[in-house]
Amino acid sequence: MATIITMPRLSDTMTEGTVATWLKKVGDKISEGDILAEIETDKATMEFESFNEGTLLYIGIPEGETAPVDSLLAIIGNEGEDISALITGKTAPATEEAKPASAETAAEPKAEAEKTETTTATPAAAAPTAAAPTSESLPKGVVVVTMPRLSDTMTEGTVATWLKKVGDKVAEGDILAEIETDKATMEFESFNEGTLLYIGIQEGNSAPVDSLLAIIGPEGTDVSRIAANYKTGGASQAAPAAEDEKETSSTEKETEPIVQEASTEGQRILASPLAKKIASDKGIQLTQVKGSGENGRIVKSDIENFTPSASQPAAAAQPKETTKAETSTAPKVFVPAGEVFTEEIKNSQMRKIIAKRLAESLFTAPHYNLTIEVTMDEAMKSRVIINSIPDTKVSFNDMVIKACAMALKKHPKVNSQWKEDAITINHHVNVGVAVAVEDGLVVPVLKFTDAMSLTQIGGSVRDLAGRAKNKKLLPTEMEGSTFTVSNLGMFGIVEFNSIINQPNSAILSVGAIVEKPVVKDGQIVVGNTMMLSLACDHRTIDGATGAQFLQTLKQYIENPVTMLA
């Protein structure tokens, strides 16, 4: 059956998109993962891939034209299938829709839409038909909010925190929830106003993009029929219907202390995840902090500017003692000697994406690895001199990144991307830096790295890495890399091979600096060396090309002064 694809929301601020290029035409066969089009957002031009298979039956937005989020983009289905009813049914609501949010629309999926969709991960709201609760059949003022697509690779999201509860008044611009994507935890704001009538995905639960997230409308409106007809992330994730709001509210109050800080009056305290983490690290009780954000919400600056009063230390110490006591009396899992014991840990969104993307890379790109040993004596001397400048801090990794950027300009074939019909050579250099975080790995990107100085690279890497660990990176800060650097030297790893971060064609693995005997001018002396390993995609980079790149890289690192030329 046919599947309707709508203009996706590819960034958290995107309200409309422009089709820069169609990479498929009507009649073409579509496989899952094929790139349908390149879409220009308010921040970047991004590839939009298909999560469905079939034939491209209809294109709703021609190249060069702009349309609001959720406008009809395309229809995929069986060859020769009659889609006239879908085109007629979708076009009218799409042109009438004025709200700038892909996840909030009054024209919602219905029984027929569920039958026509081939996958719940398609980043598109289903089309209304005669059998569906269309904008005409929805009660006046009621708006359905779906799980938004907050990054170009996001297929499902997890509700980290609800900042509103059923029955709360919602104004346009209010933060409804914090949603964990495959890349970051982001605030999701409302583009509508009214009363929160229904919650479809509970805190801690995950659901595909476009699943029912919430329903907003006039107070007292019965939305049980709408919720029942709408595809959700599963029965266990759906909140009670509107008539059970009282029960929902009491249940939420009982469970809130588990996921939110509670004040002394029993009311929950609104605070961003970063503010909570900083407060926890500093031992600050959120009950003592006055929030400056919306509805008194505590943000990062409130914690950083907080000064405890004389009467607060004693109060702050009490929760710590309680925590210690609770920890000492908490039941421990007893594992009898000689018996098999296993534990299952639920996969986070990030872990799922890491597994999917790296498996795709390893099994689709023919990898090969080139290794070279670099003398680090001059680099070590240069770093001491550079860091002697006040307010300057440069790491060896920063020097490697700078050298990579300059070497890529001399060997652009390494800075490339494979496509079935052509190889794309990137003449701009955007180096991605692999950063280990609690749940896995993220790759923030240094845009136009070749134009950055060593100090600029060092400052940007520290800023991006810090925000990556707090899940505060924006999706746009993790997009557009043309080459990747991964460094495990700080863990004492001498040499390792990485999996290519597609669509890049190569990734550099950086090992630890090792002091050892080396031969210099025919004499055995003590020297410092570092191993570099370059994983290449043989479809785009031949062995000789990769070797020449490493030779240039070696020259830059061994003689840092040449990077100033």
DRENMARBA-101551 format. One record per residue (C-alpha): residue in one letter; x, y, z. Coordinates in steps of 0.2 Angstrom, whole numbers, plus 5000, padded with zeros to 4 digits. Each point is the difference from the previous one (the first is absolute). Example, Ala and Ser with C-alpha at 12.3 -4.5 7.8 and 13.67 -1.06 7.14 Angstrom:
2
A506249785039S500650174997
//
This chain:
565
M500050005000A500550184997T501050105013I499950195001I501650095004T499950185006M501350145002P501049945015R500650115014L501849984999S500550135013D499250065016T499750174993M499549954983T498250064994E500249974981G501249924988T500550024982V500349854989A501850044993T500149844990W499049854996L501149844999K498649894995K498650044986V498249934999G500149824995D501649965008K500249855011I500350055018S500949895013E500150035019G501550125003D500050084983I500250194999L498450074993A500550195000E501150135007I499050125011E500650175005T499550055017D500350165010K501749935005A500749894986T499749904985M499749825005E499749834992F498349925003E499949825000S498549884997F499449885014N498949914987E500149894985G499050014984T499850124985L500150195001L498250034994Y499850195003I501150155004G499150145009I501350135001P501150044984E501850045001G500450185006E498350025008T499750035019A498649935010P499549995019V500549855010D498749864998S499650054982L499849864988L501749964994A499849834991I499049844999I500849834999G499049844996N499849864988E500250034982G498450054991E499150035017D498650134999I500550145012S498850134994A499050005016L501650025011I500550154990T498350085001G499949965018K501750065005T500250164990A498650105007P500549985019A501950034995T499650174992E498950055015E501249955013A500950155008K500849935015P501949994998A500249835008S500249834992A499449925016E498450105003T498649994987A498149995001A500049884985E500549845008P500249814996K498549895000A499649824997E500350014981A501750095003E500549865011K499749884986T500950094987E501650045010T501449874997T501050055015T499750105016A501750084998T499550104985P500350195004A498350054994A498350035007A498749894992A498750074989P498150035004T498749904991A498149985002A500349875013A501250105010P499850145014T500450134988S500250195004E498150014996S499549865012L501250055014P499150105014K500350194998G501650065007V500849825002V501749974994V500949845000V501950015004T501149864993M501849945004P501050134990R501549954989L501450115008S501549944990D500349934983T500349835006M498749995013T498749864998E499349995018G500250105016T499949985018V499150125012A501350045013T498950125010W498250074999L500050195005K498150004999K498749885007V498249964995G498950155004D501450134999K499750164990V501250014985A500550164991E500850014983G501949995003D499849905017I501249855001L499049855000A501349875003E501849954998I500349874987E501549894998T500549974982D501449894993K501250165002A499450115014T498750045013M499050154993E498650115007F498349984990E498950155000S498250024996F499450104985N498250005006E499150055015G498649925011T500049875013L501049845000L498649874998Y501049844997I501849935001G500449864988I501849955005Q500449995018E501750065007G501449884996N499149924986S500550004982A498950014984P500250024981V500050174992D498250064997S499349895015L498750095010L500950115013A498650105007I498350094996I499750185004G498350094999P498750085010E499849955018G498749865003T500149944982D499749814998V501549934990S499949825003R499449964983I501450094992A501349915011A499249834996N500150034982Y501750074999K501649894999T501050015016G501749925005G499049865009A498749985012S501250005015Q500550184995A498350084998A499450115014P498249985006A498750084990A499250175005E498749945011D501449915011E501050165002K499750005019E500849835001T501450054989S500450155010S500149915016T501149864992E501150134993K500250085018E500549835007T501349974987E500750174998P501349995014I500949864990V500350114984Q499950175007E500650105015A498750045012S499850155011T499650005018E498250044996G499949844990Q499950104983R501249954986I501450124996L500350044982A501849994995S500949964984P501149844999L501650104999A499550105015K499649845010K501749934996I501050155004A499050025017S500349815004D501950024996K500150165011G498949925014I498750144998Q498249965005L498850064986T498750055014Q501250145005V500250074982K498850134993G499749974981S500150144987G499249904986E498249974994N498949975015G501450015012R501049864991I501849995006V501350014986K501949994999S500350185005D499049995015I501149865007E501650084995N499550175008F499349925016T500750055016P499549905015S499550105016A500649975017S498549905005Q500149884986P501549895002A499249905015A498449984989A501149944985A500949875011Q498449915005P499649934983K501749944998E499949905017T498449934994T500749954984K501449915008A498949915012E498949954986T501549934991S500649905014T498349925003A499649974982P499849824995K501449934990V499849864987F500749845007V500949894987P500349835006A501849944996G500049884985E498350064993V499650094984F499450175002T499550134987E499350174999E499150094986I500250184998K498850094988N500850084985S500050194999Q499650094984M501850044998R500549825002K498849944987I500650134987I501849965004A499649814997K499150044984R501150134992L501749915004A499349834994E499450094984S501750074997L501049855004F499049894989T499850124985A501650094999P501649894996H501150055014Y501950004999N501250075013L501750094998T501250035015I501450125002E501250045014V500250195004T501550075010M499250125013D501650095007E499850164991A498150005002M500349985019K501250155000S498850114990R498649965011V500950065016I500550164991I498250034994N499249965017S501250125008I499050144993P498750075013D498249934998T500649874987K499749815001V500449894985S500049815001F500949884989N498349954993D499750184995M501649994990V499549844992I498450084995K500850154992A501249894991C498649904993A499150154994M501550064991A500549834993L498249984993K500150164990K501549924991H499249834998P498150044997K499649834994V500249945018N498750145004S498749914990Q498349915000W499449854990K498450004991E499449874988D500150114984A501450125005I501450045013T499750165009I501750105004N499850125014H501050154998H499550065017V500849915015N498849965015V500949895012G499049895012V500749975017A499449835008V499550045018A499649865013V498550035010E499149905013D498849924988G501249974986L500850114987V499650174992V501050094986P499950195001V500650094985L501250144998K499450104985F501350064988T501449935010D501450054988A499650195003M500249985019S501550035011L500749885012T499350105015Q498350014991I500049814997G500449975018G498750115007S498649934989V500549825004R499950045018D498350084999L499249874988A500749865011G499350075016R498350034993A500049834992K500349925017N498550105006K498949954985K499950184995L500650004983L498950064986P499749884985T500850134989E501649995010M500149814996E499650014981G501150034985S501649925004T501249964985F501349915011T500149935017V501449995014S499949875014N501250015014L500349865013G501750055005M499550085017F499549825005G501749934996I499549924984V501549994988E499149954984F498249964994N498950004985S498450094999I498449974989I499750144988N498750135005Q499050004984P499750104989N501850045003S501349904990A501349995013I500350015019L501750025009S500349905016V501350095012G501049905012A501050055016I501750084999V501349875006E501750035006K501249874993P501749974992V500150064982V501450014987K500550184996D501550054989G500649825002Q499950015019I498849925012V499250135011V498450035010G498650074990N498150035000T498949924986M498249984997M499049884989L498750064987S498949884991L498950064986A498449904995C499550034982D498649964989H500749914985R498650064989T500650185001I501849995006D501449894992G501449945011A501350124992T498850155003G499849955018A501949975002Q500450174993F498850085012L500849925015Q501750064994T499450184999L499249985017K501649935007Q501050154994Y498850135007I500049915017E501949975001N500350184995P498650115008V500850164993T499649944982M498150025005L500350195001A500650014982
//
